């Protein structure tokens, strides 16, 4: 289903004209084509931008509250059609629409490229205001909850308690400053302990990696030391164990050993309740 939107614009000749634009929902990201299926249970604001196509300069912009308590995307056309966008003398423009929740117009509507967490619906389309075809702005949905989805998800348990998360950040920062003591030495100890007794070659390998780790103040060498200890703990060529060790090593290389320690710290933090879901599918 498409929503009919008339944008009142003052064109170069001084005459106010209504530009017909259709709004449609992307069925893949929104899981529906019906605007009435997208429910906004918290306060919501709608942003509208008209940009010059050639350089992206904002020609007109508005941010307005979506009224009512039972809000759906059906409310978009009458709301935006009533907004006076002022004068514009360009023909080739880009129209952008975004819905934010929880949000309010006095706080402003962030541009699309900022991708703020409150943006739940957005669309962008290049439009020829003088063209004969009626343009269509397709709206994409971002992480809408499905009311029919009963699956339990550990990720919905809430966010780490702020004070604990701050402590984890501070520990990460300290690790970045003194990775040799905080990261290298413990990883080296685990590496040596994992070596078969009397295996000089294994001990020598751990020594070389420790030197690299200390020279770098942490880094990939620490990941290598920890991977070695992990692999040595896998018994009898356990493929699942080996795969887990390799995955952990790849992640360590990506975020760094201090980043891994921060993530482990956050996992131990008590959580606070997740915020109320403000946008959902009927």
Buried (B, 14 or more C-beta within 10 A) or exposed (E): EBBEBBBBBBBEEEEEEEBEBBBBBBEEBBBBEBBEBBBBBBBBBBBBBBBBBEEEEEBBBBBBBBEEEEBBBBBBBEBBBEBEBBEBEBBEBBBBBBBBBBBBBEEEBBBBEEEEEBBBBBBBBEBEBEEEEEBEBBBBBBEBEEEEEEEEEEEEEEEBBEEBBEBBEEBBEEBBEEBBBBBBBBBBBBBBEBBEEEEEEBBEBBEEBBEBBBEBBBBBBBBBBBBBBBBBEBEEEEEEBEEBBEEBBEBBBEEBBBBBBBEEBBEEBEEBEEEEBBBBBE
